[in-house]
Amino acid sequence: MKHDRLHQPFDKLAKPAQRALAGAGITSLKDLEKLTQKEFMQLHGIGKKALQALTDAMVKESLTFK
């Protein structure tokens, strides 16, 4: 399956973080714009490393948390 560039950062996350995103129905960086950072951090399996990695990826795509 070919991933678009908005999905690729998820591939680099730890498995618990990937499962947390999948469980929440988040499939792209664009989906993260619907959440605040606080809401994102409340997902079970998401930690500071995942937050930093995805925030950096979002900035590169001119995206931000709500």
PQR file of N, CA, C, O and H, with PARSE charges and radii, in Angstrom:
ATOM      1  N   MET A   1       0.847  -1.178   0.000 -0.4000 1.5000
ATOM      2  CA  MET A   1       0.000   0.000   0.000 -0.0000 2.0000
ATOM      3  C   MET A   1       0.887   1.235   0.000  0.5500 1.7000
ATOM      4  O   MET A   1       1.810   1.344   0.808 -0.5500 1.4000
ATOM      5  N   LYS A   2       0.613   2.145  -0.887 -0.4000 1.5000
ATOM      6  CA  LYS A   2       1.396   3.368  -0.999 -0.0000 2.0000
ATOM      7  C   LYS A   2       0.865   4.414  -0.032  0.5500 1.7000
ATOM      8  O   LYS A   2      -0.334   4.693  -0.011 -0.5500 1.4000
ATOM      9  H   LYS A   2      -0.137   2.056  -1.543  0.4000 1.0000
ATOM     10  N   HIS A   3       1.758   4.995   0.774 -0.4000 1.5000
ATOM     11  CA  HIS A   3       1.365   6.015   1.747 -0.0000 2.0000
ATOM     12  C   HIS A   3       1.593   7.395   1.155  0.5500 1.7000
ATOM     13  O   HIS A   3       2.573   7.628   0.449 -0.5500 1.4000
ATOM     14  H   HIS A   3       2.732   4.768   0.757  0.4000 1.0000
ATOM     15  N   ASP A   4       0.676   8.305   1.452 -0.4000 1.5000
ATOM     16  CA  ASP A   4       0.932   9.684   1.065 -0.0000 2.0000
ATOM     17  C   ASP A   4       1.841  10.327   2.109  0.5500 1.7000
ATOM     18  O   ASP A   4       2.041   9.771   3.188 -0.5500 1.4000
ATOM     19  H   ASP A   4      -0.120   8.115   2.026  0.4000 1.0000
ATOM     20  N   ARG A   5       2.381  11.476   1.795 -0.4000 1.5000
ATOM     21  CA  ARG A   5       3.369  12.095   2.682 -0.0000 2.0000
ATOM     22  C   ARG A   5       2.779  12.533   4.012  0.5500 1.7000
ATOM     23  O   ARG A   5       3.520  12.722   4.977 -0.5500 1.4000
ATOM     24  H   ARG A   5       2.219  11.929   0.918  0.4000 1.0000
ATOM     25  N   LEU A   6       1.460  12.701   4.088 -0.4000 1.5000
ATOM     26  CA  LEU A   6       0.843  13.089   5.350 -0.0000 2.0000
ATOM     27  C   LEU A   6       0.681  11.893   6.287  0.5500 1.7000
ATOM     28  O   LEU A   6       0.375  12.077   7.465 -0.5500 1.4000
ATOM     29  H   LEU A   6       0.858  12.548   3.304  0.4000 1.0000
ATOM     30  N   HIS A   7       0.877  10.689   5.794 -0.4000 1.5000
ATOM     31  CA  HIS A   7       0.744   9.493   6.615 -0.0000 2.0000
ATOM     32  C   HIS A   7       2.103   8.968   7.054  0.5500 1.7000
ATOM     33  O   HIS A   7       2.199   8.338   8.107 -0.5500 1.4000
ATOM     34  H   HIS A   7       1.125  10.539   4.837  0.4000 1.0000
ATOM     35  N   GLN A   8       3.144   9.204   6.288 -0.4000 1.5000
ATOM     36  CA  GLN A   8       4.465   8.645   6.555 -0.0000 2.0000
ATOM     37  C   GLN A   8       4.990   8.878   7.964  0.5500 1.7000
ATOM     38  O   GLN A   8       5.625   7.974   8.508 -0.5500 1.4000
ATOM     39  H   GLN A   8       3.066   9.716   5.432  0.4000 1.0000
ATOM     40  N   PRO A   9       4.770  10.023   8.590 -0.5600 1.5000
ATOM     41  CA  PRO A   9       5.303  10.201   9.954  0.2800 2.0000
ATOM     42  C   PRO A   9       4.781   9.166  10.939  0.5500 1.7000
ATOM     43  O   PRO A   9       5.466   8.847  11.911 -0.5500 1.4000
ATOM     44  N   PHE A  10       3.585   8.636  10.713 -0.4000 1.5000
ATOM     45  CA  PHE A  10       3.031   7.630  11.611 -0.0000 2.0000
ATOM     46  C   PHE A  10       3.858   6.360  11.577  0.5500 1.7000
ATOM     47  O   PHE A  10       3.955   5.662  12.587 -0.5500 1.4000
ATOM     48  H   PHE A  10       3.028   8.895   9.924  0.4000 1.0000
ATOM     49  N   ASP A  11       4.452   6.047  10.442 -0.4000 1.5000
ATOM     50  CA  ASP A  11       5.254   4.832  10.293 -0.0000 2.0000
ATOM     51  C   ASP A  11       6.486   4.844  11.183  0.5500 1.7000
ATOM     52  O   ASP A  11       7.023   3.787  11.514 -0.5500 1.4000
ATOM     53  H   ASP A  11       4.373   6.614   9.622  0.4000 1.0000
ATOM     54  N   LYS A  12       6.934   6.018  11.569 -0.4000 1.5000
ATOM     55  CA  LYS A  12       8.149   6.151  12.376 -0.0000 2.0000
ATOM     56  C   LYS A  12       7.866   6.143  13.878  0.5500 1.7000
ATOM     57  O   LYS A  12       8.796   6.143  14.685 -0.5500 1.4000
ATOM     58  H   LYS A  12       6.497   6.876  11.300  0.4000 1.0000
ATOM     59  N   LEU A  13       6.587   6.137  14.254 -0.4000 1.5000
ATOM     60  CA  LEU A  13       6.215   6.141  15.668 -0.0000 2.0000
ATOM     61  C   LEU A  13       6.296   4.737  16.256  0.5500 1.7000
ATOM     62  O   LEU A  13       6.266   3.739  15.535 -0.5500 1.4000
ATOM     63  H   LEU A  13       5.832   6.137  13.599  0.4000 1.0000
ATOM     64  N   ALA A  14       6.399   4.684  17.575 -0.4000 1.5000
ATOM     65  CA  ALA A  14       6.366   3.405  18.276 -0.0000 2.0000
ATOM     66  C   ALA A  14       4.998   2.753  18.061  0.5500 1.7000
ATOM     67  O   ALA A  14       4.000   3.437  17.837 -0.5500 1.4000
ATOM     68  H   ALA A  14       6.423   5.494  18.160  0.4000 1.0000
ATOM     69  N   LYS A  15       4.970   1.448  18.131 -0.4000 1.5000
ATOM     70  CA  LYS A  15       3.728   0.697  17.889 -0.0000 2.0000
ATOM     71  C   LYS A  15       2.569   1.138  18.794  0.5500 1.7000
ATOM     72  O   LYS A  15       1.447   1.252  18.301 -0.5500 1.4000
ATOM     73  H   LYS A  15       5.781   0.892  18.313  0.4000 1.0000
ATOM     74  N   PRO A  16       2.786   1.393  20.103 -0.5600 1.5000
ATOM     75  CA  PRO A  16       1.655   1.856  20.921  0.2800 2.0000
ATOM     76  C   PRO A  16       1.047   3.162  20.406  0.5500 1.7000
ATOM     77  O   PRO A  16      -0.171   3.340  20.437 -0.5500 1.4000
ATOM     78  N   ALA A  17       1.895   4.065  19.937 -0.4000 1.5000
ATOM     79  CA  ALA A  17       1.397   5.337  19.400 -0.0000 2.0000
ATOM     80  C   ALA A  17       0.633   5.095  18.094  0.5500 1.7000
ATOM     81  O   ALA A  17      -0.407   5.711  17.860 -0.5500 1.4000
ATOM     82  H   ALA A  17       2.884   3.921  19.912  0.4000 1.0000
ATOM     83  N   GLN A  18       1.142   4.206  17.251 -0.4000 1.5000
ATOM     84  CA  GLN A  18       0.444   3.886  16.005 -0.0000 2.0000
ATOM     85  C   GLN A  18      -0.928   3.286  16.292  0.5500 1.7000
ATOM     86  O   GLN A  18      -1.910   3.622  15.631 -0.5500 1.4000
ATOM     87  H   GLN A  18       1.987   3.706  17.441  0.4000 1.0000
ATOM     88  N   ARG A  19      -0.989   2.394  17.284 -0.4000 1.5000
ATOM     89  CA  ARG A  19      -2.274   1.785  17.649 -0.0000 2.0000
ATOM     90  C   ARG A  19      -3.232   2.829  18.227  0.5500 1.7000
ATOM     91  O   ARG A  19      -4.434   2.778  17.968 -0.5500 1.4000
ATOM     92  H   ARG A  19      -0.191   2.121  17.820  0.4000 1.0000
ATOM     93  N   ALA A  20      -2.705   3.775  19.006 -0.4000 1.5000
ATOM     94  CA  ALA A  20      -3.547   4.837  19.580 -0.0000 2.0000
ATOM     95  C   ALA A  20      -4.166   5.679  18.474  0.5500 1.7000
ATOM     96  O   ALA A  20      -5.353   6.003  18.525 -0.5500 1.4000
ATOM     97  H   ALA A  20      -1.728   3.817  19.217  0.4000 1.0000
ATOM     98  N   LEU A  21      -3.374   6.030  17.487 -0.4000 1.5000
ATOM     99  CA  LEU A  21      -3.885   6.829  16.377 -0.0000 2.0000
ATOM    100  C   LEU A  21      -4.926   6.051  15.579  0.5500 1.7000
ATOM    101  O   LEU A  21      -5.980   6.585  15.235 -0.5500 1.4000
ATOM    102  H   LEU A  21      -2.410   5.767  17.445  0.4000 1.0000
ATOM    103  N   ALA A  22      -4.628   4.797  15.290 -0.4000 1.5000
ATOM    104  CA  ALA A  22      -5.575   3.963  14.536 -0.0000 2.0000
ATOM    105  C   ALA A  22      -6.878   3.797  15.308  0.5500 1.7000
ATOM    106  O   ALA A  22      -7.962   3.870  14.728 -0.5500 1.4000
ATOM    107  H   ALA A  22      -3.772   4.363  15.570  0.4000 1.0000
ATOM    108  N   GLY A  23      -6.773   3.576  16.610 -0.4000 1.5000
ATOM    109  CA  GLY A  23      -7.956   3.405  17.442 -0.0000 2.0000
ATOM    110  C   GLY A  23      -8.820   4.649  17.510  0.5500 1.7000
ATOM    111  O   GLY A  23     -10.035   4.565  17.688 -0.5500 1.4000
ATOM    112  H   GLY A  23      -5.893   3.517  17.081  0.4000 1.0000
ATOM    113  N   ALA A  24      -8.189   5.800  17.369 -0.4000 1.5000
ATOM    114  CA  ALA A  24      -8.923   7.070  17.407 -0.0000 2.0000
ATOM    115  C   ALA A  24      -9.407   7.485  16.013  0.5500 1.7000
ATOM    116  O   ALA A  24     -10.047   8.525  15.857 -0.5500 1.4000
ATOM    117  H   ALA A  24      -7.202   5.869  17.224  0.4000 1.0000
ATOM    118  N   GLY A  25      -9.096   6.664  15.003 -0.4000 1.5000
ATOM    119  CA  GLY A  25      -9.531   6.981  13.642 -0.0000 2.0000
ATOM    120  C   GLY A  25      -8.689   8.045  12.961  0.5500 1.7000
ATOM    121  O   GLY A  25      -9.123   8.656  11.985 -0.5500 1.4000
ATOM    122  H   GLY A  25      -8.576   5.820  15.130  0.4000 1.0000
ATOM    123  N   ILE A  26      -7.491   8.266  13.472 -0.4000 1.5000
ATOM    124  CA  ILE A  26      -6.597   9.277  12.902 -0.0000 2.0000
ATOM    125  C   ILE A  26      -5.698   8.584  11.884  0.5500 1.7000
ATOM    126  O   ILE A  26      -4.888   7.725  12.233 -0.5500 1.4000
ATOM    127  H   ILE A  26      -7.138   7.769  14.265  0.4000 1.0000
ATOM    128  N   THR A  27      -5.854   8.972  10.626 -0.4000 1.5000
ATOM    129  CA  THR A  27      -5.120   8.312   9.553 -0.0000 2.0000
ATOM    130  C   THR A  27      -4.149   9.224   8.811  0.5500 1.7000
ATOM    131  O   THR A  27      -3.379   8.765   7.967 -0.5500 1.4000
ATOM    132  H   THR A  27      -6.511   9.670  10.343  0.4000 1.0000
ATOM    133  N   SER A  28      -4.188  10.518   9.130 -0.4000 1.5000
ATOM    134  CA  SER A  28      -3.276  11.457   8.470 -0.0000 2.0000
ATOM    135  C   SER A  28      -2.975  12.628   9.402  0.5500 1.7000
ATOM    136  O   SER A  28      -3.659  12.834  10.404 -0.5500 1.4000
ATOM    137  H   SER A  28      -4.814  10.891   9.816  0.4000 1.0000
ATOM    138  N   LEU A  29      -1.960  13.374   9.061 -0.4000 1.5000
ATOM    139  CA  LEU A  29      -1.629  14.565   9.844 -0.0000 2.0000
ATOM    140  C   LEU A  29      -2.790  15.557   9.829  0.5500 1.7000
ATOM    141  O   LEU A  29      -3.033  16.250  10.817 -0.5500 1.4000
ATOM    142  H   LEU A  29      -1.404  13.207   8.247  0.4000 1.0000
ATOM    143  N   LYS A  30      -3.496  15.621   8.721 -0.4000 1.5000
ATOM    144  CA  LYS A  30      -4.640  16.532   8.598 -0.0000 2.0000
ATOM    145  C   LYS A  30      -5.697  16.226   9.670  0.5500 1.7000
ATOM    146  O   LYS A  30      -6.355  17.137  10.173 -0.5500 1.4000
ATOM    147  H   LYS A  30      -3.298  15.058   7.918  0.4000 1.0000
ATOM    148  N   ASP A  31      -5.856  14.943  10.014 -0.4000 1.5000
ATOM    149  CA  ASP A  31      -6.814  14.561  11.050 -0.0000 2.0000
ATOM    150  C   ASP A  31      -6.440  15.146  12.409  0.5500 1.7000
ATOM    151  O   ASP A  31      -7.316  15.398  13.237 -0.5500 1.4000
ATOM    152  H   ASP A  31      -5.321  14.203   9.605  0.4000 1.0000
ATOM    153  N   LEU A  32      -5.158  15.361  12.642 -0.4000 1.5000
ATOM    154  CA  LEU A  32      -4.704  15.886  13.930 -0.0000 2.0000
ATOM    155  C   LEU A  32      -5.139  17.331  14.152  0.5500 1.7000
ATOM    156  O   LEU A  32      -5.192  17.790  15.294 -0.5500 1.4000
ATOM    157  H   LEU A  32      -4.446  15.156  11.970  0.4000 1.0000
ATOM    158  N   GLU A  33      -5.452  18.054  13.079 -0.4000 1.5000
ATOM    159  CA  GLU A  33      -5.904  19.435  13.213 -0.0000 2.0000
ATOM    160  C   GLU A  33      -7.234  19.532  13.953  0.5500 1.7000
ATOM    161  O   GLU A  33      -7.600  20.605  14.432 -0.5500 1.4000
ATOM    162  H   GLU A  33      -5.410  17.682  12.152  0.4000 1.0000
ATOM    163  N   LYS A  34      -7.959  18.421  14.049 -0.4000 1.5000
ATOM    164  CA  LYS A  34      -9.250  18.406  14.731 -0.0000 2.0000
ATOM    165  C   LYS A  34      -9.093  18.312  16.245  0.5500 1.7000
ATOM    166  O   LYS A  34     -10.065  18.487  16.981 -0.5500 1.4000
ATOM    167  H   LYS A  34      -7.663  17.549  13.660  0.4000 1.0000
ATOM    168  N   LEU A  35      -7.875  18.038  16.718 -0.4000 1.5000
ATOM    169  CA  LEU A  35      -7.608  17.846  18.141 -0.0000 2.0000
ATOM    170  C   LEU A  35      -6.757  18.978  18.707  0.5500 1.7000
ATOM    171  O   LEU A  35      -5.987  19.613  17.986 -0.5500 1.4000
ATOM    172  H   LEU A  35      -7.085  17.896  16.121  0.4000 1.0000
ATOM    173  N   THR A  36      -6.907  19.218  20.003 -0.4000 1.5000
ATOM    174  CA  THR A  36      -5.950  20.079  20.694 -0.0000 2.0000
ATOM    175  C   THR A  36      -4.767  19.198  21.102  0.5500 1.7000
ATOM    176  O   THR A  36      -4.871  17.972  21.075 -0.5500 1.4000
ATOM    177  H   THR A  36      -7.532  18.701  20.589  0.4000 1.0000
ATOM    178  N   GLN A  37      -3.658  19.807  21.473 -0.4000 1.5000
ATOM    179  CA  GLN A  37      -2.516  19.025  21.951 -0.0000 2.0000
ATOM    180  C   GLN A  37      -2.893  18.234  23.194  0.5500 1.7000
ATOM    181  O   GLN A  37      -2.454  17.098  23.370 -0.5500 1.4000
ATOM    182  H   GLN A  37      -3.574  20.804  21.495  0.4000 1.0000
ATOM    183  N   LYS A  38      -3.703  18.831  24.052 -0.4000 1.5000
ATOM    184  CA  LYS A  38      -4.119  18.156  25.280 -0.0000 2.0000
ATOM    185  C   LYS A  38      -4.945  16.912  24.951  0.5500 1.7000
ATOM    186  O   LYS A  38      -4.731  15.850  25.536 -0.5500 1.4000
ATOM    187  H   LYS A  38      -4.060  19.754  23.910  0.4000 1.0000
ATOM    188  N   GLU A  39      -5.886  17.043  24.019 -0.4000 1.5000
ATOM    189  CA  GLU A  39      -6.690  15.893  23.605 -0.0000 2.0000
ATOM    190  C   GLU A  39      -5.802  14.799  23.002  0.5500 1.7000
ATOM    191  O   GLU A  39      -5.994  13.614  23.272 -0.5500 1.4000
ATOM    192  H   GLU A  39      -6.060  17.906  23.544  0.4000 1.0000
ATOM    193  N   PHE A  40      -4.845  15.204  22.198 -0.4000 1.5000
ATOM    194  CA  PHE A  40      -3.922  14.258  21.578 -0.0000 2.0000
ATOM    195  C   PHE A  40      -3.120  13.505  22.640  0.5500 1.7000
ATOM    196  O   PHE A  40      -2.969  12.286  22.559 -0.5500 1.4000
ATOM    197  H   PHE A  40      -4.689  16.167  21.979  0.4000 1.0000
ATOM    198  N   MET A  41      -2.614  14.223  23.622 -0.4000 1.5000
ATOM    199  CA  MET A  41      -1.796  13.598  24.670 -0.0000 2.0000
ATOM    200  C   MET A  41      -2.617  12.669  25.571  0.5500 1.7000
ATOM    201  O   MET A  41      -2.049  11.813  26.250 -0.5500 1.4000
ATOM    202  H   MET A  41      -2.736  15.213  23.687  0.4000 1.0000
ATOM    203  N   GLN A  42      -3.919  12.824  25.585 -0.4000 1.5000
ATOM    204  CA  GLN A  42      -4.763  11.963  26.404 -0.0000 2.0000
ATOM    205  C   GLN A  42      -5.012  10.600  25.769  0.5500 1.7000
ATOM    206  O   GLN A  42      -5.542   9.702  26.423 -0.5500 1.4000
ATOM    207  H   GLN A  42      -4.380  13.520  25.034  0.4000 1.0000
ATOM    208  N   LEU A  43      -4.633  10.434  24.497 -0.4000 1.5000
ATOM    209  CA  LEU A  43      -4.780   9.127  23.851 -0.0000 2.0000
ATOM    210  C   LEU A  43      -3.814   8.146  24.501  0.5500 1.7000
ATOM    211  O   LEU A  43      -2.628   8.441  24.651 -0.5500 1.4000
ATOM    212  H   LEU A  43      -4.202  11.164  23.966  0.4000 1.0000
ATOM    213  N   HIS A  44      -4.317   6.994  24.882 -0.4000 1.5000
ATOM    214  CA  HIS A  44      -3.478   5.972  25.509 -0.0000 2.0000
ATOM    215  C   HIS A  44      -2.454   5.479  24.491  0.5500 1.7000
ATOM    216  O   HIS A  44      -2.817   5.020  23.408 -0.5500 1.4000
ATOM    217  H   HIS A  44      -5.280   6.754  24.761  0.4000 1.0000
ATOM    218  N   GLY A  45      -1.181   5.576  24.843 -0.4000 1.5000
ATOM    219  CA  GLY A  45      -0.109   5.150  23.942 -0.0000 2.0000
ATOM    220  C   GLY A  45       0.660   6.316  23.338  0.5500 1.7000
ATOM    221  O   GLY A  45       1.682   6.117  22.680 -0.5500 1.4000
ATOM    222  H   GLY A  45      -0.886   5.949  25.722  0.4000 1.0000
ATOM    223  N   ILE A  46       0.173   7.525  23.558 -0.4000 1.5000
ATOM    224  CA  ILE A  46       0.835   8.715  23.027 -0.0000 2.0000
ATOM    225  C   ILE A  46       1.684   9.340  24.129  0.5500 1.7000
ATOM    226  O   ILE A  46       1.216   9.559  25.247 -0.5500 1.4000
ATOM    227  H   ILE A  46      -0.657   7.687  24.092  0.4000 1.0000
ATOM    228  N   GLY A  47       2.923   9.619  23.797 -0.4000 1.5000
ATOM    229  CA  GLY A  47       3.834  10.239  24.742 -0.0000 2.0000
ATOM    230  C   GLY A  47       4.499  11.467  24.152  0.5500 1.7000
ATOM    231  O   GLY A  47       4.140  11.930  23.070 -0.5500 1.4000
ATOM    232  H   GLY A  47       3.303   9.442  22.889  0.4000 1.0000
ATOM    233  N   LYS A  48       5.469  11.981  24.880 -0.4000 1.5000
ATOM    234  CA  LYS A  48       6.157  13.209  24.460 -0.0000 2.0000
ATOM    235  C   LYS A  48       6.894  13.042  23.132  0.5500 1.7000
ATOM    236  O   LYS A  48       6.932  13.966  22.320 -0.5500 1.4000
ATOM    237  H   LYS A  48       5.760  11.604  25.760  0.4000 1.0000
ATOM    238  N   LYS A  49       7.479  11.866  22.912 -0.4000 1.5000
ATOM    239  CA  LYS A  49       8.202  11.636  21.645 -0.0000 2.0000
ATOM    240  C   LYS A  49       7.256  11.688  20.457  0.5500 1.7000
ATOM    241  O   LYS A  49       7.566  12.299  19.434 -0.5500 1.4000
ATOM    242  H   LYS A  49       7.448  11.115  23.572  0.4000 1.0000
ATOM    243  N   ALA A  50       6.098  11.046  20.594 -0.4000 1.5000
ATOM    244  CA  ALA A  50       5.111  11.055  19.508 -0.0000 2.0000
ATOM    245  C   ALA A  50       4.611  12.479  19.268  0.5500 1.7000
ATOM    246  O   ALA A  50       4.476  12.910  18.123 -0.5500 1.4000
ATOM    247  H   ALA A  50       5.846  10.550  21.425  0.4000 1.0000
ATOM    248  N   LEU A  51       4.341  13.200  20.346 -0.4000 1.5000
ATOM    249  CA  LEU A  51       3.884  14.585  20.212 -0.0000 2.0000
ATOM    250  C   LEU A  51       4.912  15.411  19.458  0.5500 1.7000
ATOM    251  O   LEU A  51       4.560  16.135  18.527 -0.5500 1.4000
ATOM    252  H   LEU A  51       4.451  12.849  21.276  0.4000 1.0000
ATOM    253  N   GLN A  52       6.171  15.314  19.844 -0.4000 1.5000
ATOM    254  CA  GLN A  52       7.215  16.101  19.190 -0.0000 2.0000
ATOM    255  C   GLN A  52       7.372  15.717  17.721  0.5500 1.7000
ATOM    256  O   GLN A  52       7.462  16.584  16.852 -0.5500 1.4000
ATOM    257  H   GLN A  52       6.457  14.725  20.600  0.4000 1.0000
ATOM    258  N   ALA A  53       7.405  14.425  17.453 -0.4000 1.5000
ATOM    259  CA  ALA A  53       7.584  13.965  16.070 -0.0000 2.0000
ATOM    260  C   ALA A  53       6.445  14.436  15.175  0.5500 1.7000
ATOM    261  O   ALA A  53       6.677  14.906  14.061 -0.5500 1.4000
ATOM    262  H   ALA A  53       7.333  13.721  18.159  0.4000 1.0000
ATOM    263  N   LEU A  54       5.224  14.311  15.662 -0.4000 1.5000
ATOM    264  CA  LEU A  54       4.081  14.690  14.841 -0.0000 2.0000
ATOM    265  C   LEU A  54       3.911  16.206  14.755  0.5500 1.7000
ATOM    266  O   LEU A  54       3.477  16.717  13.723 -0.5500 1.4000
ATOM    267  H   LEU A  54       5.035  13.929  16.566  0.4000 1.0000
ATOM    268  N   THR A  55       4.244  16.928  15.818 -0.4000 1.5000
ATOM    269  CA  THR A  55       4.204  18.391  15.755 -0.0000 2.0000
ATOM    270  C   THR A  55       5.198  18.888  14.712  0.5500 1.7000
ATOM    271  O   THR A  55       4.876  19.771  13.916 -0.5500 1.4000
ATOM    272  H   THR A  55       4.596  16.513  16.657  0.4000 1.0000
ATOM    273  N   ASP A  56       6.403  18.327  14.712 -0.4000 1.5000
ATOM    274  CA  ASP A  56       7.412  18.707  13.713 -0.0000 2.0000
ATOM    275  C   ASP A  56       6.925  18.415  12.299  0.5500 1.7000
ATOM    276  O   ASP A  56       7.097  19.235  11.397 -0.5500 1.4000
ATOM    277  H   ASP A  56       6.665  17.610  15.358  0.4000 1.0000
ATOM    278  N   ALA A  57       6.315  17.242  12.107 -0.4000 1.5000
ATOM    279  CA  ALA A  57       5.807  16.865  10.785 -0.0000 2.0000
ATOM    280  C   ALA A  57       4.668  17.789  10.359  0.5500 1.7000
ATOM    281  O   ALA A  57       4.565  18.158   9.189 -0.5500 1.4000
ATOM    282  H   ALA A  57       6.176  16.576  12.839  0.4000 1.0000
ATOM    283  N   MET A  58       3.815  18.159  11.313 -0.4000 1.5000
ATOM    284  CA  MET A  58       2.709  19.061  10.999 -0.0000 2.0000
ATOM    285  C   MET A  58       3.218  20.440  10.587  0.5500 1.7000
ATOM    286  O   MET A  58       2.698  21.038   9.645 -0.5500 1.4000
ATOM    287  H   MET A  58       3.898  17.860  12.263  0.4000 1.0000
ATOM    288  N   VAL A  59       4.219  20.940  11.281 -0.4000 1.5000
ATOM    289  CA  VAL A  59       4.778  22.255  10.950 -0.0000 2.0000
ATOM    290  C   VAL A  59       5.313  22.255   9.516  0.5500 1.7000
ATOM    291  O   VAL A  59       5.129  23.227   8.783 -0.5500 1.4000
ATOM    292  H   VAL A  59       4.641  20.455  12.046  0.4000 1.0000
ATOM    293  N   LYS A  60       5.966  21.176   9.122 -0.4000 1.5000
ATOM    294  CA  LYS A  60       6.496  21.071   7.758 -0.0000 2.0000
ATOM    295  C   LYS A  60       5.395  21.132   6.705  0.5500 1.7000
ATOM    296  O   LYS A  60       5.630  21.550   5.572 -0.5500 1.4000
ATOM    297  H   LYS A  60       6.115  20.387   9.717  0.4000 1.0000
ATOM    298  N   GLU A  61       4.188  20.711   7.090 -0.4000 1.5000
ATOM    299  CA  GLU A  61       3.048  20.718   6.169 -0.0000 2.0000
ATOM    300  C   GLU A  61       2.114  21.903   6.408  0.5500 1.7000
ATOM    301  O   GLU A  61       1.010  21.949   5.865 -0.5500 1.4000
ATOM    302  H   GLU A  61       3.996  20.371   8.011  0.4000 1.0000
ATOM    303  N   SER A  62       2.558  22.856   7.218 -0.4000 1.5000
ATOM    304  CA  SER A  62       1.767  24.052   7.572 -0.0000 2.0000
ATOM    305  C   SER A  62       0.446  23.687   8.246  0.5500 1.7000
ATOM    306  O   SER A  62      -0.588  24.301   7.981 -0.5500 1.4000
ATOM    307  H   SER A  62       3.455  22.818   7.659  0.4000 1.0000
ATOM    308  N   LEU A  63       0.491  22.684   9.116 -0.4000 1.5000
ATOM    309  CA  LEU A  63      -0.673  22.244   9.874 -0.0000 2.0000
ATOM    310  C   LEU A  63      -0.426  22.522  11.359  0.5500 1.7000
ATOM    311  O   LEU A  63       0.721  22.580  11.803 -0.5500 1.4000
ATOM    312  H   LEU A  63       1.331  22.185   9.331  0.4000 1.0000
ATOM    313  N   THR A  64      -1.506  22.692  12.120 -0.4000 1.5000
ATOM    314  CA  THR A  64      -1.383  22.919  13.557 -0.0000 2.0000
ATOM    315  C   THR A  64      -2.515  22.195  14.292  0.5500 1.7000
ATOM    316  O   THR A  64      -3.551  21.878  13.707 -0.5500 1.4000
ATOM    317  H   THR A  64      -2.438  22.645  11.760  0.4000 1.0000
ATOM    318  N   PHE A  65      -2.297  21.945  15.571 -0.4000 1.5000
ATOM    319  CA  PHE A  65      -3.370  21.421  16.402 -0.0000 2.0000
ATOM    320  C   PHE A  65      -4.399  22.523  16.587  0.5500 1.7000
ATOM    321  O   PHE A  65      -4.093  23.704  16.423 -0.5500 1.4000
ATOM    322  H   PHE A  65      -1.455  22.203  16.045  0.4000 1.0000
ATOM    323  N   LYS A  66      -5.609  22.135  16.927 -0.4000 1.5000
ATOM    324  CA  LYS A  66      -6.704  23.080  17.145 -0.0000 2.0000
ATOM    325  C   LYS A  66      -6.379  23.986  18.309  0.5500 1.7000
ATOM    326  O   LYS A  66      -7.177  24.856  18.656 -0.5500 1.4000
ATOM    327  H   LYS A  66      -5.857  21.175  17.060  0.4000 1.0000
TER
END
